[in-house]
Amino acid sequence: MEKEHVQCLLDEAYAALRNLSEKIAKLEDEAGQLHQAGLNKMIGVGIHGDPTKFQHGTKDQIHEVQSQLCKLNYFMEEAREEERRILAEINEFQEKVKA
């Protein structure tokens, strides 16, 4: 294989990995925000900015946040699996190039 072709393949793999890492970071941030929203609903949040008046979330609201967190966790795990697969392919390719 030509050196330029090998470098091009590696560059594409690393770009895919960077994009995936950014996607994972966004999903983790969204999960954190949802987790905080869930905590706010379970604990109760101030009404109209008055921290002395609380309205607790309904079971349905809490369940919805938990459901969204489960979905996000699933997507994050899929993305992490894809990230591991790409890394394995990069490593395998680099080993072939070295041989």
Backbone as JSON, one array per atom type, in Angstrom:
{
  "sequence": "MEKEHVQCLLDEAYAALRNLSEKIAKLEDEAGQLHQAGLNKMIGVGIHGDPTKFQHGTKDQIHEVQSQLCKLNYFMEEAREEERRILAEINEFQEKVKA",
  "N": [[0.84, -1.18, 0.0], [0.4, 2.25, -0.71], [2.1, 4.85, 0.98], [0.79, 7.31, 1.24], [-1.88, 6.59, 0.84], [-2.33, 4.91, 3.02], [-2.0, 6.76, 5.09], [-4.13, 8.43, 4.55], [-6.31, 6.72, 5.03], [-5.94, 6.3, 7.78], [-6.25, 8.94, 8.69], [-8.96, 9.36, 8.07], [-10.14, 7.48, 9.78], [-9.37, 8.47, 12.29], [-10.71, 10.92, 12.2], [-13.37, 10.07, 12.19], [-13.39, 8.94, 14.71], [-12.94, 11.2, 16.34], [-15.3, 12.64, 15.79], [-17.17, 10.88, 16.87], [-16.38, 10.87, 19.54], [-17.03, 13.5, 20.21], [-19.79, 13.35, 19.92], [-20.4, 11.55, 21.98], [-19.63, 13.1, 24.18], [-21.54, 15.16, 24.02], [-23.88, 13.67, 24.45], [-23.38, 12.77, 27.04], [-23.41, 15.22, 28.39], [-26.07, 16.0, 27.97], [-27.32, 13.92, 29.32], [-26.49, 14.47, 31.91], [-27.81, 16.91, 32.32], [-30.46, 16.03, 32.15], [-30.5, 14.28, 34.29], [-30.19, 16.08, 36.4], [-32.57, 17.5, 36.06], [-34.36, 15.48, 36.65], [-33.73, 15.05, 39.35], [-34.49, 17.53, 40.38], [-37.23, 17.36, 39.94], [-37.91, 15.21, 41.58], [-37.14, 16.06, 44.11], [-38.28, 18.51, 44.28], [-38.99, 21.77, 43.11], [-38.43, 25.29, 43.27], [-41.26, 27.48, 43.08], [-42.04, 29.79, 40.63], [-39.61, 31.09, 41.09], [-39.52, 31.36, 43.82], [-37.95, 30.12, 46.46], [-39.08, 29.13, 48.75], [-41.47, 27.97, 48.27], [-42.55, 24.94, 47.11], [-43.03, 22.62, 44.47], [-43.65, 19.41, 43.92], [-42.55, 16.99, 41.55], [-44.69, 15.02, 39.46], [-45.38, 11.48, 39.51], [-45.49, 10.58, 36.89], [-44.02, 12.57, 35.53], [-41.49, 12.22, 36.66], [-41.03, 9.57, 35.9], [-40.9, 9.94, 33.12], [-38.55, 11.46, 32.84], [-36.72, 9.59, 33.82], [-37.05, 7.6, 31.89], [-36.1, 8.94, 29.61], [-33.45, 9.25, 30.38], [-32.64, 6.57, 30.42], [-32.82, 5.98, 27.67], [-30.87, 7.75, 26.67], [-28.6, 6.7, 27.93], [-28.48, 4.24, 26.62], [-27.96, 5.07, 23.97], [-25.48, 6.3, 24.41], [-23.94, 4.1, 25.17], [-24.01, 2.61, 22.82], [-22.59, 4.38, 21.17], [-20.12, 4.4, 22.48], [-19.38, 1.74, 22.09], [-19.09, 1.73, 19.33], [-16.96, 3.5, 19.19], [-14.97, 1.95, 20.44], [-14.81, -0.1, 18.56], [-13.85, 1.28, 16.28], [-11.35, 2.13, 17.26], [-10.15, -0.38, 17.62], [-10.03, -1.24, 14.97], [-8.29, 0.7, 13.93], [-5.96, 0.1, 15.39], [-5.52, -2.54, 14.51], [-5.12, -2.08, 11.81], [-2.81, -0.49, 11.9], [-1.01, -2.38, 12.9], [-0.88, -4.16, 10.74], [0.28, -2.51, 8.86], [2.77, -2.07, 9.99], [3.85, -4.61, 9.81]],
  "CA": [[0.0, 0.0, 0.0], [1.14, 3.49, -0.72], [2.14, 5.54, 2.26], [-0.25, 8.35, 1.24], [-3.17, 5.92, 0.99], [-2.4, 4.46, 4.41], [-2.2, 7.94, 5.92], [-5.49, 8.89, 4.28], [-7.2, 5.82, 5.77], [-5.8, 6.6, 9.2], [-6.86, 10.25, 8.93], [-10.42, 9.17, 8.06], [-10.51, 6.76, 10.99], [-9.24, 9.39, 13.42], [-11.78, 11.92, 12.1], [-14.58, 9.39, 12.66], [-13.24, 8.78, 16.15], [-13.16, 12.52, 16.94], [-16.73, 12.94, 15.7], [-17.85, 10.01, 17.82], [-16.06, 11.37, 20.88], [-17.84, 14.71, 20.41], [-21.17, 12.89, 20.11], [-20.48, 10.98, 23.33], [-19.57, 14.21, 25.13], [-22.84, 15.83, 24.0], [-24.84, 12.79, 25.1], [-23.11, 12.8, 28.48], [-23.88, 16.51, 28.89], [-27.53, 15.93, 27.98], [-27.69, 13.0, 30.4], [-26.3, 15.22, 33.16], [-28.91, 17.87, 32.45], [-31.68, 15.28, 32.44], [-30.38, 13.77, 35.65], [-30.49, 17.2, 37.3], [-34.01, 17.77, 35.95], [-35.03, 14.44, 37.41], [-33.55, 15.34, 40.78], [-35.35, 18.68, 40.7], [-38.63, 16.92, 39.99], [-38.11, 14.33, 42.73], [-36.96, 16.83, 45.34], [-39.19, 19.66, 44.22], [-38.29, 22.98, 42.69], [-39.12, 26.51, 43.66], [-42.31, 27.94, 42.17], [-41.86, 31.18, 40.23], [-38.4, 31.65, 41.68], [-39.62, 31.46, 45.28], [-37.41, 28.86, 46.98], [-39.82, 28.66, 49.93], [-42.65, 27.26, 47.79], [-42.11, 23.83, 46.28], [-44.0, 21.77, 43.78], [-42.98, 18.15, 43.6], [-42.9, 16.4, 40.26], [-45.59, 13.88, 39.53], [-44.72, 10.21, 39.18], [-45.37, 10.53, 35.43], [-42.91, 13.43, 35.13], [-40.27, 11.55, 37.1], [-40.88, 8.41, 35.03], [-40.49, 10.43, 31.8], [-37.13, 11.8, 32.92], [-35.98, 8.33, 33.94], [-37.12, 6.96, 30.58], [-35.18, 9.66, 28.73], [-32.09, 8.9, 30.81], [-32.36, 5.2, 29.93], [-32.58, 6.07, 26.22], [-29.57, 8.38, 26.48], [-27.57, 5.73, 28.31], [-28.41, 3.26, 25.53], [-27.25, 5.71, 22.85], [-24.08, 6.49, 24.8], [-23.27, 2.8, 25.13], [-23.82, 2.3, 21.4], [-21.51, 5.24, 20.67], [-18.86, 3.91, 23.06], [-19.06, 0.49, 21.4], [-18.58, 2.12, 18.01], [-15.65, 4.08, 19.45], [-14.05, 0.83, 20.68], [-14.64, -0.8, 17.29], [-12.97, 2.09, 15.44], [-10.0, 2.03, 17.82], [-9.63, -1.71, 17.32], [-9.7, -1.25, 13.55], [-7.08, 1.51, 13.76], [-4.84, -0.68, 15.92], [-5.3, -3.67, 13.61], [-4.55, -1.54, 10.57], [-1.44, -0.08, 12.18], [-0.2, -3.59, 13.02], [-0.67, -4.66, 9.39], [1.22, -1.6, 8.18], [4.1, -2.31, 10.58], [4.34, -5.94, 9.41]],
  "C": [[0.89, 1.25, 0.0], [1.03, 4.18, 0.63], [1.03, 6.6, 2.35], [-1.63, 7.75, 1.45], [-3.38, 5.46, 2.43], [-2.69, 5.65, 5.32], [-3.62, 8.48, 5.75], [-6.5, 8.04, 5.05], [-7.14, 6.1, 7.27], [-6.45, 7.94, 9.55], [-8.38, 10.15, 8.98], [-10.88, 8.47, 9.34], [-10.43, 7.67, 12.22], [-10.32, 10.47, 13.39], [-13.1, 11.32, 12.59], [-14.56, 9.24, 14.18], [-13.48, 10.11, 16.88], [-14.64, 12.88, 16.94], [-17.53, 12.13, 16.72], [-17.6, 10.47, 19.25], [-16.86, 12.63, 21.2], [-19.3, 14.34, 20.66], [-21.36, 12.34, 21.51], [-20.48, 12.1, 24.36], [-20.91, 14.95, 25.18], [-23.9, 14.98, 24.69], [-24.64, 12.78, 26.61], [-23.59, 14.1, 29.1], [-25.4, 16.52, 28.99], [-28.02, 15.02, 29.1], [-27.54, 13.7, 31.75], [-27.42, 16.22, 33.39], [-30.22, 17.17, 32.79], [-31.67, 14.74, 33.86], [-30.72, 14.88, 36.65], [-31.97, 17.55, 37.25], [-34.8, 16.74, 36.73], [-34.92, 14.66, 38.91], [-34.43, 16.5, 41.2], [-36.8, 18.26, 40.82], [-38.9, 16.03, 41.21], [-38.06, 15.11, 44.03], [-37.99, 17.94, 45.41], [-38.39, 20.89, 43.85], [-39.1, 24.19, 43.12], [-40.13, 26.93, 42.6], [-42.1, 29.43, 41.91], [-40.67, 31.84, 40.94], [-38.44, 31.78, 43.2], [-39.16, 30.13, 45.88], [-38.16, 28.34, 48.2], [-41.07, 27.88, 49.53], [-42.2, 26.17, 46.82], [-43.28, 23.1, 45.66], [-43.24, 20.52, 43.37], [-43.46, 17.63, 42.26], [-43.85, 15.23, 40.45], [-44.8, 12.61, 39.19], [-44.52, 10.09, 37.67], [-44.2, 11.38, 34.95], [-41.57, 12.77, 35.48], [-39.99, 10.34, 36.21], [-40.38, 8.83, 33.65], [-39.01, 10.79, 31.79], [-36.29, 10.54, 33.01], [-35.95, 7.59, 32.61], [-36.15, 7.62, 29.6], [-33.73, 9.36, 29.09], [-31.71, 7.5, 30.34], [-32.05, 5.21, 28.44], [-31.2, 6.68, 25.95], [-28.43, 7.43, 26.84], [-27.38, 4.67, 27.24], [-27.63, 3.84, 24.35], [-25.78, 5.92, 23.17], [-23.32, 5.17, 24.73], [-23.04, 2.36, 23.68], [-22.65, 3.1, 20.83], [-20.16, 4.78, 21.21], [-18.42, 2.61, 22.4], [-18.49, 0.77, 20.02], [-17.17, 2.71, 18.14], [-14.61, 2.97, 19.66], [-13.77, 0.06, 19.38], [-13.68, -0.04, 16.36], [-11.54, 2.03, 15.95], [-9.37, 0.68, 17.52], [-9.23, -1.81, 15.85], [-8.43, -0.44, 13.28], [-5.86, 0.72, 14.22], [-4.49, -1.85, 14.99], [-4.64, -3.2, 12.31], [-3.1, -1.14, 10.77], [-0.51, -1.29, 12.31], [0.11, -4.17, 11.64], [0.36, -3.82, 8.65], [2.64, -1.83, 8.69], [4.71, -3.62, 10.09], [4.94, -5.96, 8.02]]
}
